[in-house]
Amino acid sequence: DLQCPFCKRAAQTIEQLKKEYGDEVVVVSLQFPLTFHKQAEDAAVAALAAHEQGKFWQMRAELFEHQRDFQQAEIWVKLANDAGLDTRRFEKHLKDASLRQRVKDDMALGRRLGVRGTPNFFINNRRLVGAQLISKFREVIDAELKEK
């Protein structure tokens, strides 16, 4: 949920883990916008629209950084520009119904896996719920890497 303050905090942890583990860890992000975060679904679509230009992670960082600005008119385009996107292409993708469907599909998968809130993490088949300390992630990742 790109409007969730706990997800924002967890995103910083994930970025640190990506630096520490490099290619040993693959990070996959699925969308799970909570209904009480009124702009979260639009933010998820904006992130997927950025993905169409190979800039998902850059846009995701911009979205987390500017959560408080989500109600401003044209915020998605401004953030897309800040992330280095072709804003004309981005605006076209924002209107693509298939991206909104991908958000719904991600949410359905999350529900099947037992996700009820955010953030949730799956490290192989091991689940972590909430914005955990980085040491907890390291513990699980290290255990999984040993089993490789």
N, CA, C and O atoms as a GROMACS GRO file, in nm:
protein
  592
    1ASP      N    1   0.086  -0.117   0.000
    1ASP     CA    2   0.000   0.000   0.000
    1ASP      C    3   0.089   0.122   0.000
    1ASP      O    4   0.156   0.151   0.099
    2LEU      N    5   0.091   0.194  -0.110
    2LEU     CA    6   0.182   0.306  -0.127
    2LEU      C    7   0.141   0.430  -0.047
    2LEU      O    8   0.213   0.529  -0.046
    3GLN      N    9   0.026   0.424   0.018
    3GLN     CA   10  -0.017   0.533   0.105
    3GLN      C   11   0.000   0.496   0.253
    3GLN      O   12  -0.028   0.579   0.340
    4CYS      N   13   0.044   0.378   0.281
    4CYS     CA   14   0.057   0.328   0.418
    4CYS      C   15   0.191   0.374   0.478
    4CYS      O   16   0.296   0.348   0.421
    5PRO      N   17   0.187   0.442   0.593
    5PRO     CA   18   0.313   0.486   0.655
    5PRO      C   19   0.400   0.370   0.702
    5PRO      O   20   0.523   0.382   0.706
    6PHE      N   21   0.339   0.257   0.736
    6PHE     CA   22   0.417   0.141   0.778
    6PHE      C   23   0.489   0.078   0.658
    6PHE      O   24   0.601   0.029   0.671
    7CYS      N   25   0.422   0.080   0.543
    7CYS     CA   26   0.487   0.030   0.420
    7CYS      C   27   0.603   0.121   0.381
    7CYS      O   28   0.707   0.073   0.334
    8LYS      N   29   0.585   0.250   0.400
    8LYS     CA   30   0.693   0.345   0.370
    8LYS      C   31   0.816   0.312   0.455
    8LYS      O   32   0.928   0.308   0.405
    9ARG      N   33   0.793   0.289   0.584
    9ARG     CA   34   0.904   0.255   0.674
    9ARG      C   35   0.967   0.123   0.632
    9ARG      O   36   1.090   0.110   0.631
   10ALA      N   37   0.884   0.025   0.598
   10ALA     CA   38   0.936  -0.106   0.556
   10ALA      C   39   1.013  -0.096   0.425
   10ALA      O   40   1.108  -0.170   0.403
   11ALA      N   41   0.973  -0.004   0.338
   11ALA     CA   42   1.042   0.013   0.209
   11ALA      C   43   1.188   0.053   0.231
   11ALA      O   44   1.276   0.012   0.156
   12GLN      N   45   1.213   0.132   0.333
   12GLN     CA   46   1.351   0.170   0.366
   12GLN      C   47   1.432   0.047   0.407
   12GLN      O   48   1.550   0.034   0.373
   13THR      N   49   1.369  -0.042   0.481
   13THR     CA   50   1.434  -0.166   0.522
   13THR      C   51   1.466  -0.252   0.400
   13THR      O   52   1.575  -0.307   0.389
   14ILE      N   53   1.369  -0.263   0.310
   14ILE     CA   54   1.389  -0.344   0.189
   14ILE      C   55   1.503  -0.288   0.105
   14ILE      O   56   1.585  -0.364   0.053
   15GLU      N   57   1.509  -0.156   0.090
   15GLU     CA   58   1.619  -0.095   0.013
   15GLU      C   59   1.754  -0.128   0.076
   15GLU      O   60   1.850  -0.156   0.004
   16GLN      N   61   1.762  -0.124   0.209
   16GLN     CA   62   1.887  -0.157   0.277
   16GLN      C   63   1.924  -0.304   0.254
   16GLN      O   64   2.041  -0.337   0.230
   17LEU      N   65   1.825  -0.391   0.260
   17LEU     CA   66   1.850  -0.534   0.236
   17LEU      C   67   1.896  -0.559   0.093
   17LEU      O   68   1.983  -0.642   0.070
   18LYS      N   69   1.839  -0.487  -0.004
   18LYS     CA   70   1.882  -0.502  -0.143
   18LYS      C   71   2.030  -0.464  -0.157
   18LYS      O   72   2.103  -0.530  -0.231
   19LYS      N   73   2.072  -0.360  -0.087
   19LYS     CA   74   2.213  -0.320  -0.091
   19LYS      C   75   2.302  -0.427  -0.027
   19LYS      O   76   2.408  -0.460  -0.079
   20GLU      N   77   2.258  -0.479   0.087
   20GLU     CA   78   2.339  -0.576   0.160
   20GLU      C   79   2.351  -0.710   0.089
   20GLU      O   80   2.459  -0.769   0.086
   21TYR      N   81   2.241  -0.758   0.032
   21TYR     CA   82   2.239  -0.893  -0.025
   21TYR      C   83   2.260  -0.896  -0.176
   21TYR      O   84   2.289  -1.001  -0.233
   22GLY      N   85   2.246  -0.782  -0.241
   22GLY     CA   86   2.268  -0.776  -0.385
   22GLY      C   87   2.186  -0.878  -0.462
   22GLY      O   88   2.065  -0.891  -0.441
   23ASP      N   89   2.252  -0.951  -0.550
   23ASP     CA   90   2.185  -1.047  -0.637
   23ASP      C   91   2.140  -1.175  -0.565
   23ASP      O   92   2.075  -1.260  -0.626
   24GLU      N   93   2.175  -1.189  -0.439
   24GLU     CA   94   2.132  -1.309  -0.365
   24GLU      C   95   1.983  -1.306  -0.333
   24GLU      O   96   1.923  -1.410  -0.303
   25VAL      N   97   1.924  -1.188  -0.340
   25VAL     CA   98   1.783  -1.172  -0.304
   25VAL      C   99   1.710  -1.102  -0.419
   25VAL      O  100   1.758  -1.002  -0.473
   26VAL      N  101   1.595  -1.154  -0.454
   26VAL     CA  102   1.510  -1.092  -0.556
   26VAL      C  103   1.387  -1.036  -0.484
   26VAL      O  104   1.319  -1.106  -0.409
   27VAL      N  105   1.360  -0.909  -0.508
   27VAL     CA  106   1.246  -0.844  -0.444
   27VAL      C  107   1.136  -0.827  -0.548
   27VAL      O  108   1.158  -0.774  -0.656
   28VAL      N  109   1.017  -0.874  -0.513
   28VAL     CA  110   0.899  -0.862  -0.597
   28VAL      C  111   0.796  -0.783  -0.517
   28VAL      O  112   0.771  -0.813  -0.400
   29SER      N  113   0.736  -0.686  -0.579
   29SER     CA  114   0.637  -0.604  -0.510
   29SER      C  115   0.500  -0.624  -0.573
   29SER      O  116   0.483  -0.610  -0.694
   30LEU      N  117   0.404  -0.658  -0.489
   30LEU     CA  118   0.265  -0.670  -0.534
   30LEU      C  119   0.184  -0.559  -0.468
   30LEU      O  120   0.220  -0.508  -0.362
   31GLN      N  121   0.076  -0.522  -0.532
   31GLN     CA  122  -0.006  -0.411  -0.484
   31GLN      C  123  -0.117  -0.462  -0.393
   31GLN      O  124  -0.184  -0.561  -0.424
   32PHE      N  125  -0.136  -0.393  -0.279
   32PHE     CA  126  -0.243  -0.428  -0.188
   32PHE      C  127  -0.293  -0.300  -0.121
   32PHE      O  128  -0.275  -0.280  -0.001
   33PRO      N  129  -0.358  -0.212  -0.201
   33PRO     CA  130  -0.405  -0.085  -0.145
   33PRO      C  131  -0.524  -0.107  -0.051
   33PRO      O  132  -0.624  -0.168  -0.088
   34LEU      N  133  -0.511  -0.057   0.069
   34LEU     CA  134  -0.618  -0.069   0.168
   34LEU      C  135  -0.728   0.032   0.137
   34LEU      O  136  -0.701   0.144   0.095
   35THR      N  137  -0.852  -0.008   0.159
   35THR     CA  138  -0.965   0.075   0.121
   35THR      C  139  -0.973   0.206   0.198
   35THR      O  140  -1.025   0.305   0.146
   36PHE      N  141  -0.922   0.210   0.320
   36PHE     CA  142  -0.930   0.334   0.396
   36PHE      C  143  -0.821   0.434   0.358
   36PHE      O  144  -0.823   0.548   0.405
   37HIS      N  145  -0.726   0.393   0.275
   37HIS     CA  146  -0.631   0.486   0.215
   37HIS      C  147  -0.688   0.525   0.078
   37HIS      O  148  -0.671   0.452  -0.019
   38LYS      N  149  -0.754   0.637   0.072
   38LYS     CA  150  -0.839   0.674  -0.042
   38LYS      C  151  -0.763   0.688  -0.174
   38LYS      O  152  -0.822   0.667  -0.280
   39GLN      N  153  -0.637   0.724  -0.171
   39GLN     CA  154  -0.560   0.739  -0.295
   39GLN      C  155  -0.466   0.620  -0.322
   39GLN      O  156  -0.390   0.622  -0.419
   40ALA      N  157  -0.471   0.518  -0.238
   40ALA     CA  158  -0.377   0.407  -0.250
   40ALA      C  159  -0.394   0.329  -0.380
   40ALA      O  160  -0.294   0.288  -0.440
   41GLU      N  161  -0.518   0.308  -0.424
   41GLU     CA  162  -0.536   0.234  -0.549
   41GLU      C  163  -0.482   0.314  -0.667
   41GLU      O  164  -0.418   0.258  -0.757
   42ASP      N  165  -0.508   0.444  -0.669
   42ASP     CA  166  -0.454   0.528  -0.776
   42ASP      C  167  -0.301   0.530  -0.773
   42ASP      O  168  -0.237   0.529  -0.878
   43ALA      N  169  -0.244   0.532  -0.653
   43ALA     CA  170  -0.098   0.527  -0.641
   43ALA      C  171  -0.044   0.395  -0.694
   43ALA      O  172   0.060   0.392  -0.759
   44ALA      N  173  -0.115   0.286  -0.667
   44ALA     CA  174  -0.073   0.155  -0.718
   44ALA      C  175  -0.075   0.154  -0.870
   44ALA      O  176   0.017   0.101  -0.934
   45VAL      N  177  -0.179   0.210  -0.928
   45VAL     CA  178  -0.188   0.219  -1.075
   45VAL      C  179  -0.074   0.306  -1.129
   45VAL      O  180  -0.014   0.274  -1.232
   46ALA      N  181  -0.043   0.415  -1.059
   46ALA     CA  182   0.068   0.502  -1.102
   46ALA      C  183   0.200   0.426  -1.101
   46ALA      O  184   0.282   0.443  -1.191
   47ALA      N  185   0.222   0.344  -0.998
   47ALA     CA  186   0.345   0.265  -0.992
   47ALA      C  187   0.352   0.165  -1.107
   47ALA      O  188   0.458   0.146  -1.167
   48LEU      N  189   0.239   0.102  -1.138
   48LEU     CA  190   0.236   0.008  -1.251
   48LEU      C  191   0.251   0.078  -1.384
   48LEU      O  192   0.310   0.023  -1.477
   49ALA      N  193   0.198   0.199  -1.394
   49ALA     CA  194   0.216   0.278  -1.518
   49ALA      C  195   0.365   0.311  -1.536
   49ALA      O  196   0.415   0.312  -1.649
   50ALA      N  197   0.433   0.339  -1.428
   50ALA     CA  198   0.578   0.364  -1.434
   50ALA      C  199   0.652   0.238  -1.473
   50ALA      O  200   0.753   0.243  -1.545
   51HIS      N  201   0.603   0.123  -1.426
   51HIS     CA  202   0.664  -0.006  -1.462
   51HIS      C  203   0.662  -0.026  -1.613
   51HIS      O  204   0.753  -0.088  -1.668
   52GLU      N  205   0.562   0.024  -1.680
   52GLU     CA  206   0.552   0.013  -1.826
   52GLU      C  207   0.671   0.080  -1.895
   52GLU      O  208   0.700   0.051  -2.011
   53GLN      N  209   0.740   0.169  -1.824
   53GLN     CA  210   0.861   0.234  -1.877
   53GLN      C  211   0.987   0.188  -1.804
   53GLN      O  212   1.093   0.249  -1.816
   54GLY      N  213   0.974   0.079  -1.728
   54GLY     CA  214   1.090   0.026  -1.657
   54GLY      C  215   1.133   0.109  -1.538
   54GLY      O  216   1.249   0.103  -1.496
   55LYS      N  217   1.041   0.188  -1.482
   55LYS     CA  218   1.076   0.278  -1.371
   55LYS      C  219   0.989   0.256  -1.247
   55LYS      O  220   0.959   0.350  -1.174
   56PHE      N  221   0.948   0.132  -1.226
   56PHE     CA  222   0.864   0.103  -1.110
   56PHE      C  223   0.929   0.147  -0.980
   56PHE      O  224   0.867   0.218  -0.900
   57TRP      N  225   1.053   0.105  -0.957
   57TRP     CA  226   1.118   0.131  -0.828
   57TRP      C  227   1.143   0.280  -0.807
   57TRP      O  228   1.133   0.329  -0.695
   58GLN      N  229   1.175   0.352  -0.915
   58GLN     CA  230   1.194   0.496  -0.902
   58GLN      C  231   1.062   0.564  -0.864
   58GLN      O  232   1.059   0.652  -0.778
   59MET      N  233   0.953   0.523  -0.931
   59MET     CA  234   0.822   0.582  -0.902
   59MET      C  235   0.776   0.542  -0.762
   59MET      O  236   0.720   0.624  -0.689
   60ARG      N  237   0.800   0.421  -0.725
   60ARG     CA  238   0.763   0.375  -0.591
   60ARG      C  239   0.830   0.462  -0.485
   60ARG      O  240   0.767   0.501  -0.387
   61ALA      N  241   0.958   0.492  -0.504
   61ALA     CA  242   1.031   0.578  -0.410
   61ALA      C  243   0.967   0.718  -0.405
   61ALA      O  244   0.950   0.775  -0.298
   62GLU      N  245   0.933   0.772  -0.521
   62GLU     CA  246   0.868   0.904  -0.526
   62GLU      C  247   0.734   0.901  -0.454
   62GLU      O  248   0.701   0.994  -0.380
   63LEU      N  249   0.656   0.796  -0.477
   63LEU     CA  250   0.525   0.785  -0.414
   63LEU      C  251   0.537   0.778  -0.262
   63LEU      O  252   0.464   0.846  -0.190
   64PHE      N  253   0.628   0.696  -0.212
   64PHE     CA  254   0.647   0.689  -0.068
   64PHE      C  255   0.694   0.823  -0.011
   64PHE      O  256   0.649   0.865   0.096
   65GLU      N  257   0.782   0.889  -0.083
   65GLU     CA  258   0.835   1.018  -0.037
   65GLU      C  259   0.726   1.125  -0.029
   65GLU      O  260   0.733   1.215   0.055
   66HIS      N  261   0.626   1.115  -0.115
   66HIS     CA  262   0.525   1.222  -0.126
   66HIS      C  263   0.385   1.174  -0.090
   66HIS      O  264   0.287   1.223  -0.146
   67GLN      N  265   0.374   1.082   0.003
   67GLN     CA  266   0.243   1.030   0.045
   67GLN      C  267   0.147   1.142   0.087
   67GLN      O  268   0.028   1.134   0.060
   68ARG      N  269   0.198   1.243   0.152
   68ARG     CA  270   0.112   1.351   0.202
   68ARG      C  271   0.056   1.439   0.090
   68ARG      O  272  -0.036   1.517   0.113
   69ASP      N  273   0.110   1.425  -0.029
   69ASP     CA  274   0.067   1.509  -0.141
   69ASP      C  275  -0.032   1.440  -0.234
   69ASP      O  276  -0.069   1.497  -0.336
   70PHE      N  277  -0.076   1.320  -0.200
   70PHE     CA  278  -0.158   1.241  -0.292
   70PHE      C  279  -0.289   1.309  -0.331
   70PHE      O  280  -0.345   1.276  -0.436
   71GLN      N  281  -0.340   1.400  -0.253
   71GLN     CA  282  -0.467   1.464  -0.286
   71GLN      C  283  -0.452   1.582  -0.382
   71GLN      O  284  -0.552   1.637  -0.428
   72GLN      N  285  -0.330   1.620  -0.411
   72GLN     CA  286  -0.307   1.733  -0.501
   72GLN      C  287  -0.341   1.694  -0.645
   72GLN      O  288  -0.315   1.582  -0.688
   73ALA      N  289  -0.398   1.788  -0.717
   73ALA     CA  290  -0.426   1.765  -0.859
   73ALA      C  291  -0.294   1.744  -0.933
   73ALA      O  292  -0.194   1.810  -0.906
   74GLU      N  293  -0.296   1.651  -1.025
   74GLU     CA  294  -0.180   1.623  -1.112
   74GLU      C  295  -0.057   1.569  -1.038
   74GLU      O  296   0.053   1.572  -1.092
   75ILE      N  297  -0.074   1.520  -0.915
   75ILE     CA  298   0.041   1.471  -0.839
   75ILE      C  299   0.108   1.353  -0.909
   75ILE      O  300   0.231   1.342  -0.907
   76TRP      N  301   0.029   1.264  -0.969
   76TRP     CA  302   0.089   1.145  -1.031
   76TRP      C  303   0.182   1.185  -1.144
   76TRP      O  304   0.290   1.129  -1.159
   77VAL      N  305   0.140   1.282  -1.225
   77VAL     CA  306   0.223   1.326  -1.338
   77VAL      C  307   0.348   1.398  -1.288
   77VAL      O  308   0.457   1.378  -1.343
   78LYS      N  309   0.334   1.480  -1.185
   78LYS     CA  310   0.451   1.548  -1.128
   78LYS      C  311   0.553   1.446  -1.078
   78LYS      O  312   0.672   1.458  -1.105
   79LEU      N  313   0.505   1.345  -1.005
   79LEU     CA  314   0.596   1.243  -0.952
   79LEU      C  315   0.657   1.159  -1.063
   79LEU      O  316   0.773   1.118  -1.055
   80ALA      N  317   0.579   1.133  -1.168
   80ALA     CA  318   0.632   1.060  -1.284
   80ALA      C  319   0.745   1.139  -1.349
   80ALA      O  320   0.848   1.084  -1.387
   81ASN      N  321   0.725   1.268  -1.361
   81ASN     CA  322   0.828   1.354  -1.417
   81ASN      C  323   0.953   1.350  -1.328
   81ASN      O  324   1.065   1.338  -1.378
   82ASP      N  325   0.933   1.361  -1.197
   82ASP     CA  326   1.046   1.355  -1.104
   82ASP      C  327   1.120   1.222  -1.111
   82ASP      O  328   1.241   1.216  -1.085
   83ALA      N  329   1.048   1.114  -1.145
   83ALA     CA  330   1.109   0.981  -1.156
   83ALA      C  331   1.174   0.959  -1.293
   83ALA      O  332   1.229   0.852  -1.319
   84GLY      N  333   1.167   1.059  -1.380
   84GLY     CA  334   1.232   1.048  -1.510
   84GLY      C  335   1.150   0.978  -1.617
   84GLY      O  336   1.206   0.924  -1.712
   85LEU      N  337   1.019   0.978  -1.602
   85LEU     CA  338   0.932   0.911  -1.699
   85LEU      C  339   0.892   1.004  -1.813
   85LEU      O  340   0.892   1.126  -1.799
   86ASP      N  341   0.858   0.944  -1.924
   86ASP     CA  342   0.794   1.015  -2.034
   86ASP      C  343   0.650   1.037  -1.988
   86ASP      O  344   0.571   0.943  -1.985
   87THR      N  345   0.615   1.159  -1.953
   87THR     CA  346   0.486   1.184  -1.888
   87THR      C  347   0.369   1.163  -1.984
   87THR      O  348   0.259   1.129  -1.939
   88ARG      N  349   0.388   1.184  -2.113
   88ARG     CA  350   0.278   1.158  -2.207
   88ARG      C  351   0.245   1.009  -2.209
   88ARG      O  352   0.128   0.971  -2.203
   89ARG      N  353   0.346   0.925  -2.218
   89ARG     CA  354   0.324   0.780  -2.213
   89ARG      C  355   0.265   0.739  -2.078
   89ARG      O  356   0.175   0.655  -2.072
   90PHE      N  357   0.316   0.799  -1.972
   90PHE     CA  358   0.268   0.768  -1.838
   90PHE      C  359   0.118   0.799  -1.825
   90PHE      O  360   0.043   0.716  -1.774
   91GLU      N  361   0.076   0.914  -1.872
   91GLU     CA  362  -0.065   0.952  -1.863
   91GLU      C  363  -0.152   0.854  -1.942
   91GLU      O  364  -0.263   0.822  -1.900
   92LYS      N  365  -0.102   0.809  -2.055
   92LYS     CA  366  -0.176   0.710  -2.134
   92LYS      C  367  -0.192   0.580  -2.054
   92LYS      O  368  -0.300   0.521  -2.050
   93HIS      N  369  -0.084   0.536  -1.991
   93HIS     CA  370  -0.089   0.412  -1.913
   93HIS      C  371  -0.178   0.426  -1.789
   93HIS      O  372  -0.241   0.329  -1.747
   94LEU      N  373  -0.185   0.546  -1.731
   94LEU     CA  374  -0.271   0.567  -1.615
   94LEU      C  375  -0.417   0.533  -1.646
   94LEU      O  376  -0.493   0.490  -1.559
   95LYS      N  377  -0.455   0.552  -1.772
   95LYS     CA  378  -0.593   0.529  -1.814
   95LYS      C  379  -0.618   0.385  -1.858
   95LYS      O  380  -0.731   0.349  -1.892
   96ASP      N  381  -0.514   0.304  -1.859
   96ASP     CA  382  -0.524   0.167  -1.907
   96ASP      C  383  -0.594   0.080  -1.802
   96ASP      O  384  -0.541   0.057  -1.693
   97ALA      N  385  -0.712   0.032  -1.835
   97ALA     CA  386  -0.793  -0.048  -1.741
   97ALA      C  387  -0.721  -0.176  -1.699
   97ALA      O  388  -0.748  -0.228  -1.591
   98SER      N  389  -0.632  -0.227  -1.781
   98SER     CA  390  -0.562  -0.351  -1.745
   98SER      C  391  -0.471  -0.331  -1.624
   98SER      O  392  -0.446  -0.426  -1.550
   99LEU      N  393  -0.422  -0.209  -1.602
   99LEU     CA  394  -0.338  -0.184  -1.485
   99LEU      C  395  -0.422  -0.188  -1.357
   99LEU      O  396  -0.378  -0.242  -1.255
  100ARG      N  397  -0.540  -0.131  -1.362
  100ARG     CA  398  -0.630  -0.136  -1.246
  100ARG      C  399  -0.669  -0.282  -1.219
  100ARG      O  400  -0.686  -0.322  -1.104
  101GLN      N  401  -0.684  -0.360  -1.325
  101GLN     CA  402  -0.716  -0.503  -1.307
  101GLN      C  403  -0.598  -0.576  -1.244
  101GLN      O  404  -0.618  -0.666  -1.163
  102ARG      N  405  -0.475  -0.538  -1.280
  102ARG     CA  406  -0.357  -0.601  -1.218
  102ARG      C  407  -0.355  -0.575  -1.067
  102ARG      O  408  -0.316  -0.662  -0.989
  103VAL      N  409  -0.396  -0.454  -1.027
  103VAL     CA  410  -0.404  -0.423  -0.884
  103VAL      C  411  -0.505  -0.516  -0.818
  103VAL      O  412  -0.478  -0.573  -0.712
  104LYS      N  413  -0.620  -0.531  -0.880
  104LYS     CA  414  -0.723  -0.621  -0.825
  104LYS      C  415  -0.673  -0.765  -0.819
  104LYS      O  416  -0.700  -0.837  -0.722
  105ASP      N  417  -0.600  -0.808  -0.921
  105ASP     CA  418  -0.545  -0.943  -0.923
  105ASP      C  419  -0.442  -0.963  -0.811
  105ASP      O  420  -0.440  -1.068  -0.746
  106ASP      N  421  -0.356  -0.862  -0.790
  106ASP     CA  422  -0.258  -0.869  -0.681
  106ASP      C  423  -0.328  -0.881  -0.547
  106ASP      O  424  -0.287  -0.959  -0.461
  107MET      N  425  -0.435  -0.804  -0.529
  107MET     CA  426  -0.509  -0.808  -0.404
  107MET      C  427  -0.575  -0.944  -0.384
  107MET      O  428  -0.576  -0.997  -0.272
  108ALA      N  429  -0.628  -1.001  -0.490
  108ALA     CA  430  -0.691  -1.132  -0.480
  108ALA      C  431  -0.587  -1.238  -0.440
  108ALA      O  432  -0.614  -1.324  -0.357
  109LEU      N  433  -0.469  -1.230  -0.499
  109LEU     CA  434  -0.362  -1.323  -0.462
  109LEU      C  435  -0.325  -1.304  -0.315
  109LEU      O  436  -0.310  -1.401  -0.241
  110GLY      N  437  -0.312  -1.180  -0.274
  110GLY     CA  438  -0.280  -1.153  -0.134
  110GLY      C  439  -0.383  -1.212  -0.039
  110GLY      O  440  -0.347  -1.273   0.062
  111ARG      N  441  -0.508  -1.194  -0.072
  111ARG     CA  442  -0.615  -1.250   0.014
  111ARG      C  443  -0.605  -1.403   0.021
  111ARG      O  444  -0.622  -1.462   0.127
  112ARG      N  445  -0.576  -1.466  -0.094
  112ARG     CA  446  -0.562  -1.613  -0.094
  112ARG      C  447  -0.445  -1.657  -0.006
  112ARG      O  448  -0.447  -1.766   0.050
  113LEU      N  449  -0.345  -1.572   0.006
  113LEU     CA  450  -0.228  -1.603   0.089
  113LEU      C  451  -0.248  -1.560   0.234
  113LEU      O  452  -0.158  -1.578   0.317
  114GLY      N  453  -0.365  -1.504   0.265
  114GLY     CA  454  -0.395  -1.467   0.403
  114GLY      C  455  -0.364  -1.323   0.439
  114GLY      O  456  -0.370  -1.286   0.557
  115VAL      N  457  -0.329  -1.241   0.341
  115VAL     CA  458  -0.298  -1.101   0.369
  115VAL      C  459  -0.428  -1.028   0.403
  115VAL      O  460  -0.527  -1.038   0.331
  116ARG      N  461  -0.424  -0.955   0.513
  116ARG     CA  462  -0.540  -0.877   0.555
  116ARG      C  463  -0.504  -0.730   0.575
  116ARG      O  464  -0.592  -0.644   0.582
  117GLY      N  465  -0.376  -0.702   0.584
  117GLY     CA  466  -0.329  -0.566   0.605
  117GLY      C  467  -0.191  -0.549   0.545
  117GLY      O  468  -0.140  -0.639   0.478
  118THR      N  469  -0.132  -0.435   0.567
  118THR     CA  470   0.000  -0.408   0.511
  118THR      C  471   0.092  -0.353   0.620
  118THR      O  472   0.046  -0.294   0.718
  119PRO      N  473   0.222  -0.374   0.602
  119PRO     CA  474   0.290  -0.453   0.500
  119PRO      C  475   0.295  -0.602   0.536
  119PRO      O  476   0.287  -0.640   0.652
  120ASN      N  477   0.310  -0.684   0.434
  120ASN     CA  478   0.328  -0.828   0.445
  120ASN      C  479   0.445  -0.867   0.355
  120ASN      O  480   0.462  -0.811   0.247
  121PHE      N  481   0.523  -0.961   0.400
  121PHE     CA  482   0.639  -1.006   0.323
  121PHE      C  483   0.642  -1.158   0.322
  121PHE      O  484   0.606  -1.224   0.419
  122PHE      N  485   0.685  -1.212   0.209
  122PHE     CA  486   0.705  -1.356   0.196
  122PHE      C  487   0.847  -1.376   0.150
  122PHE      O  488   0.887  -1.331   0.042
  123ILE      N  489   0.923  -1.445   0.232
  123ILE     CA  490   1.062  -1.478   0.198
  123ILE      C  491   1.060  -1.628   0.175
  123ILE      O  492   1.061  -1.708   0.268
  124ASN      N  493   1.056  -1.661   0.046
  124ASN     CA  494   1.023  -1.796   0.004
  124ASN      C  495   0.886  -1.827   0.064
  124ASN      O  496   0.791  -1.756   0.034
  125ASN      N  497   0.873  -1.927   0.145
  125ASN     CA  498   0.741  -1.957   0.203
  125ASN      C  499   0.726  -1.906   0.345
  125ASN      O  500   0.627  -1.938   0.412
  126ARG      N  501   0.820  -1.828   0.392
  126ARG     CA  502   0.814  -1.776   0.528
  126ARG      C  503   0.757  -1.634   0.525
  126ARG      O  504   0.801  -1.549   0.448
  127ARG      N  505   0.658  -1.612   0.608
  127ARG     CA  506   0.586  -1.485   0.607
  127ARG      C  507   0.627  -1.398   0.725
  127ARG      O  508   0.641  -1.444   0.838
  128LEU      N  509   0.645  -1.268   0.696
  128LEU     CA  510   0.666  -1.166   0.798
  128LEU      C  511   0.554  -1.064   0.784
  128LEU      O  512   0.526  -1.018   0.673
  129VAL      N  513   0.492  -1.027   0.892
  129VAL     CA  514   0.382  -0.931   0.889
  129VAL      C  515   0.424  -0.807   0.966
  129VAL      O  516   0.477  -0.815   1.077
  130GLY      N  517   0.400  -0.692   0.905
  130GLY     CA  518   0.428  -0.565   0.970
  130GLY      C  519   0.566  -0.512   0.934
  130GLY      O  520   0.646  -0.579   0.870
  131ALA      N  521   0.590  -0.390   0.976
  131ALA     CA  522   0.719  -0.325   0.951
  131ALA      C  523   0.820  -0.377   1.054
  131ALA      O  524   0.844  -0.314   1.156
  132GLN      N  525   0.876  -0.491   1.025
  132GLN     CA  526   0.968  -0.561   1.116
  132GLN      C  527   1.105  -0.493   1.120
  132GLN      O  528   1.141  -0.417   1.029
  133LEU      N  529   1.178  -0.521   1.224
  133LEU     CA  530   1.317  -0.475   1.232
  133LEU      C  531   1.399  -0.543   1.123
  133LEU      O  532   1.369  -0.656   1.084
  134ILE      N  533   1.500  -0.476   1.075
  134ILE     CA  534   1.584  -0.532   0.970
  134ILE      C  535   1.651  -0.661   1.017
  134ILE      O  536   1.677  -0.750   0.936
  135SER      N  537   1.678  -0.672   1.145
  135SER     CA  538   1.742  -0.794   1.197
  135SER      C  539   1.654  -0.917   1.177
  135SER      O  540   1.705  -1.026   1.154
  136LYS      N  541   1.524  -0.901   1.184
  136LYS     CA  542   1.431  -1.012   1.162
  136LYS      C  543   1.437  -1.057   1.016
  136LYS      O  544   1.438  -1.177   0.988
  137PHE      N  545   1.442  -0.962   0.925
  137PHE     CA  546   1.455  -0.996   0.783
  137PHE      C  547   1.587  -1.070   0.758
  137PHE      O  548   1.589  -1.172   0.690
  138ARG      N  549   1.695  -1.017   0.814
  138ARG     CA  550   1.826  -1.082   0.796
  138ARG      C  551   1.823  -1.225   0.847
  138ARG      O  552   1.876  -1.316   0.782
  139GLU      N  553   1.761  -1.245   0.961
  139GLU     CA  554   1.752  -1.379   1.020
  139GLU      C  555   1.683  -1.476   0.924
  139GLU      O  556   1.732  -1.587   0.902
  140VAL      N  557   1.570  -1.436   0.868
  140VAL     CA  558   1.495  -1.522   0.777
  140VAL      C  559   1.571  -1.541   0.645
  140VAL      O  560   1.580  -1.652   0.595
  141ILE      N  561   1.624  -1.433   0.591
  141ILE     CA  562   1.697  -1.442   0.464
  141ILE      C  563   1.819  -1.532   0.479
  141ILE      O  564   1.844  -1.619   0.395
  142ASP      N  565   1.894  -1.512   0.586
  142ASP     CA  566   2.014  -1.594   0.607
  142ASP      C  567   1.978  -1.742   0.620
  142ASP      O  568   2.048  -1.828   0.567
  143ALA      N  569   1.872  -1.772   0.690
  143ALA     CA  570   1.828  -1.911   0.705
  143ALA      C  571   1.788  -1.969   0.569
  143ALA      O  572   1.821  -2.083   0.538
  144GLU      N  573   1.719  -1.892   0.490
  144GLU     CA  574   1.678  -1.939   0.357
  144GLU      C  575   1.798  -1.958   0.265
  144GLU      O  576   1.803  -2.053   0.187
  145LEU      N  577   1.896  -1.868   0.272
  145LEU     CA  578   2.014  -1.882   0.188
  145LEU      C  579   2.097  -2.004   0.225
  145LEU      O  580   2.160  -2.066   0.140
  146LYS      N  581   2.098  -2.039   0.353
  146LYS     CA  582   2.170  -2.159   0.398
  146LYS      C  583   2.107  -2.286   0.342
  146LYS      O  584   2.176  -2.384   0.315
  147GLU      N  585   1.974  -2.282   0.324
  147GLU     CA  586   1.902  -2.400   0.273
  147GLU      C  587   1.917  -2.415   0.122
  147GLU      O  588   1.881  -2.520   0.067
  148LYS      N  589   1.968  -2.316   0.054
  148LYS     CA  590   1.983  -2.318  -0.091
  148LYS      C  591   2.069  -2.430  -0.140
  148LYS      O  592   2.090  -2.444  -0.261
   0.00000   0.00000   0.00000
